[in-house]
Amino acid sequence: MSRGISRRSCLMAALPAALPLGGLMPGRAHAGGQLEEPLIDSVRSALSAAVAFDAPPEPEFASTQERILYLRWLGTMSERLRRRKLDWEVRRDFLQTAWYESRRSGLDVALVLGLIQVESAFRRYAISSVGARGYMQVMPFWTRVIGDGDPSKLFHMQTNLRFGCVILRHYLDRERGDLYMTLGRYNGSRGRSPYPNAVFAAQRNWQFDGRLTG
């Protein structure tokens, strides 16, 4: 079992292993270029499992030190997110879920938060001009791909973050670890620099020094 991930993740299918820049204006939703394509079974299963969840996942830790580091991260990120989400419980649930889903997919949580900043400005109900939805601006066709077909479920926090992280991981595998090309594929601008550069710039806003001192 992976450290820092709730035991209920054993029931889920495992996956295979600053402000926006470049003309991307804050406060708007930008995604929509994700392309429908065949998915391997593990990706399809991970997406299907997400639709059933109705509560933030509970992280577990292998040591007290790991728990302390997580709580420090949570406190630091909560302060940075305060002006966008005023309620502490809303911030906690969002950050806890983003942390969980990022780790589950083998992604840097700072990168995921940077992508969310660029894509939706942390707005749960953001909709782009082409219909991409939620925090990570997931295209509605992804709900058809798994046989559910209800795009309203993409406004559910964990479903949206699970879909976004699984899709990003899927693209990262397709691009053989090239983050620049991965982000372009996610946004539908593969090979062009403004979107990846905007996400990399926003990623720096969510970096965390995880060293324990004293």
C-alpha positions as CSV (number, residue, x, y, z in Angstrom):
1,M,0.0,0.0,0.0
2,S,1.3,3.4,-0.9
3,R,2.1,5.7,2.0
4,G,-0.1,8.6,2.6
5,I,-3.1,7.0,0.8
6,S,-6.2,5.8,2.4
7,R,-6.8,2.0,2.6
8,R,-9.8,2.4,0.5
9,S,-7.5,3.0,-2.5
10,C,-7.0,-0.7,-2.4
11,L,-10.5,-1.0,-3.9
12,M,-9.6,1.3,-6.8
13,A,-7.9,0.3,-9.9
14,A,-4.2,1.2,-9.9
15,L,-2.9,3.5,-12.6
16,P,0.1,2.6,-14.8
17,A,2.8,3.5,-13.3
18,A,2.2,33.6,-10.0
19,L,-0.5,34.4,-12.5
20,P,-1.2,32.9,-15.9
21,L,1.2,34.1,-18.6
22,G,1.3,34.2,-22.4
23,G,-2.2,35.7,-22.9
24,L,-4.1,33.4,-20.6
25,M,-6.2,35.8,-18.6
26,P,-7.0,35.0,-14.9
27,G,-10.6,34.2,-14.0
28,R,-11.4,32.5,-17.3
29,A,-11.7,28.8,-18.1
30,H,-9.3,27.8,-20.9
31,A,-9.3,24.0,-21.5
32,G,-11.3,22.1,-24.1
33,G,-8.7,20.7,-26.4
34,Q,-8.6,17.2,-24.8
35,L,-9.3,14.7,-27.5
36,E,-11.4,11.5,-27.1
37,E,-9.3,8.5,-27.6
38,P,-9.1,4.8,-26.6
39,L,-8.2,4.2,-22.9
40,I,-6.4,1.3,-21.4
41,D,-8.5,-0.6,-18.8
42,S,-6.7,0.7,-15.7
43,V,-7.4,4.3,-16.8
44,R,-11.0,3.5,-17.5
45,S,-11.4,1.8,-14.1
46,A,-9.8,4.7,-12.3
47,L,-12.3,7.2,-13.9
48,S,-15.3,4.9,-13.2
49,A,-14.4,4.6,-9.6
50,A,-14.2,8.3,-9.1
51,V,-17.9,8.9,-10.0
52,A,-19.1,7.0,-6.9
53,F,-17.3,9.0,-4.3
54,D,-19.2,11.6,-2.3
55,A,-16.7,12.6,0.4
56,P,-13.1,13.8,0.5
57,P,-10.6,10.9,0.9
58,E,-8.9,10.5,4.2
59,P,-5.1,10.3,4.0
60,E,-3.2,7.8,6.1
61,F,0.5,8.1,7.1
62,A,3.2,5.5,7.8
63,S,4.9,7.7,10.4
64,T,4.3,10.7,12.7
65,Q,6.9,12.7,10.7
66,E,4.9,12.1,7.4
67,R,1.7,13.3,9.1
68,I,3.5,16.4,10.5
69,L,4.8,17.3,7.0
70,Y,1.4,16.9,5.5
71,L,-0.2,19.1,8.2
72,R,2.4,21.8,7.6
73,W,1.8,21.6,3.8
74,L,-2.0,21.8,4.5
75,G,-1.6,24.9,6.7
76,T,0.8,26.6,4.2
77,M,-1.4,26.0,1.2
78,S,-4.6,27.0,3.1
79,E,-3.1,30.4,3.8
80,R,-2.2,30.8,0.1
81,L,-5.7,29.8,-1.0
82,R,-7.6,31.9,1.6
83,R,-8.5,34.8,-0.7
84,R,-9.9,32.4,-3.3
85,K,-11.8,30.2,-0.8
86,L,-12.8,31.9,2.4
87,D,-14.2,29.0,4.4
88,W,-11.6,26.9,6.2
89,E,-13.5,23.6,5.8
90,V,-13.9,24.2,2.0
91,R,-10.2,24.9,1.7
92,R,-9.2,21.8,3.8
93,D,-11.5,19.5,1.8
94,F,-10.2,20.8,-1.5
95,L,-6.5,20.7,-0.6
96,Q,-6.9,17.3,1.0
97,T,-8.5,15.9,-2.2
98,A,-6.0,17.6,-4.5
99,W,-3.1,16.2,-2.4
100,Y,-4.6,12.7,-2.4
101,E,-5.4,12.6,-6.1
102,S,-2.1,14.0,-7.1
103,R,-0.2,11.5,-5.1
104,R,-2.4,8.7,-6.3
105,S,-1.6,9.5,-9.9
106,G,2.1,10.1,-9.3
107,L,1.9,13.8,-9.9
108,D,3.5,16.8,-8.2
109,V,0.7,18.5,-6.2
110,A,2.2,21.9,-6.9
111,L,1.9,21.2,-10.6
112,V,-1.8,20.1,-10.2
113,L,-2.6,23.2,-8.2
114,G,-0.8,25.4,-10.8
115,L,-2.9,23.8,-13.6
116,I,-6.1,24.4,-11.6
117,Q,-5.1,28.0,-11.1
118,V,-4.7,28.5,-14.8
119,E,-7.6,26.4,-15.9
120,S,-10.4,27.6,-13.6
121,A,-8.9,30.0,-11.0
122,F,-10.1,27.5,-8.4
123,R,-13.7,27.8,-9.4
124,R,-15.7,24.6,-8.8
125,Y,-18.4,25.5,-11.4
126,A,-16.2,27.0,-14.1
127,I,-17.3,26.1,-17.7
128,S,-15.2,27.0,-20.7
129,S,-16.6,28.1,-24.0
130,V,-16.5,24.6,-25.3
131,G,-18.0,23.0,-22.3
132,A,-15.1,21.9,-20.2
133,R,-16.1,21.8,-16.6
134,G,-14.9,22.3,-13.0
135,Y,-11.6,22.8,-11.3
136,M,-9.5,20.9,-13.9
137,Q,-11.7,21.8,-16.9
138,V,-12.6,18.2,-17.8
139,M,-14.4,17.7,-21.1
140,P,-17.8,16.1,-20.8
141,F,-17.0,13.3,-23.3
142,W,-14.9,11.7,-20.6
143,T,-18.1,10.7,-18.8
144,R,-19.3,9.0,-22.0
145,V,-16.0,7.2,-22.3
146,I,-16.7,5.4,-19.0
147,G,-20.3,4.7,-19.8
148,D,-21.9,7.1,-17.4
149,G,-22.5,10.1,-19.6
150,D,-23.6,12.6,-16.9
151,P,-21.5,15.7,-17.3
152,S,-23.0,17.3,-14.1
153,K,-20.9,14.9,-12.1
154,L,-17.8,16.8,-13.2
155,F,-18.8,19.5,-10.8
156,H,-18.3,17.1,-7.9
157,M,-15.0,17.9,-6.3
158,Q,-13.4,14.5,-6.0
159,T,-14.7,13.3,-9.4
160,N,-13.3,16.4,-11.1
161,L,-9.9,16.1,-9.5
162,R,-9.7,12.4,-10.0
163,F,-10.6,12.8,-13.7
164,G,-8.2,15.7,-14.2
165,C,-5.3,13.9,-12.5
166,V,-5.9,10.6,-14.2
167,I,-6.1,12.3,-17.6
168,L,-3.0,14.3,-17.0
169,R,-1.1,11.1,-15.9
170,H,-2.4,9.3,-19.0
171,Y,-1.1,12.1,-21.2
172,L,2.2,12.1,-19.3
173,D,2.6,8.4,-20.1
174,R,1.7,9.0,-23.7
175,E,4.4,11.8,-23.9
176,R,7.0,9.6,-22.1
177,G,7.4,12.0,-19.2
178,D,7.7,15.2,-21.2
179,L,5.7,17.7,-19.1
180,Y,5.8,20.4,-21.7
181,M,4.1,18.3,-24.3
182,T,1.8,16.7,-21.7
183,L,0.4,20.1,-20.7
184,G,0.0,21.0,-24.3
185,R,-2.0,17.8,-24.9
186,Y,-4.1,18.5,-21.9
187,N,-5.0,21.9,-23.1
188,G,-5.2,21.1,-26.8
189,S,-2.2,23.3,-27.7
190,R,0.4,20.6,-28.0
191,G,3.7,22.0,-29.2
192,R,2.9,25.7,-28.4
193,S,4.4,27.4,-25.4
194,P,1.9,29.8,-23.8
195,Y,-0.1,27.3,-21.9
196,P,2.7,25.1,-20.5
197,N,4.6,28.2,-19.5
198,A,1.6,29.6,-17.7
199,V,1.1,26.4,-15.7
200,F,4.9,26.2,-14.8
201,A,4.7,29.8,-13.6
202,A,1.6,29.1,-11.5
203,Q,3.2,25.9,-10.1
204,R,5.8,28.1,-8.4
205,N,3.0,29.7,-6.3
206,W,2.3,26.2,-4.7
207,Q,5.8,24.9,-4.0
208,F,6.4,23.8,-0.5
209,D,9.7,23.2,1.4
210,G,8.9,19.8,3.0
211,R,12.0,19.7,5.2
212,L,11.6,19.3,9.0
213,T,13.8,21.6,11.1
214,G,14.6,21.6,14.8
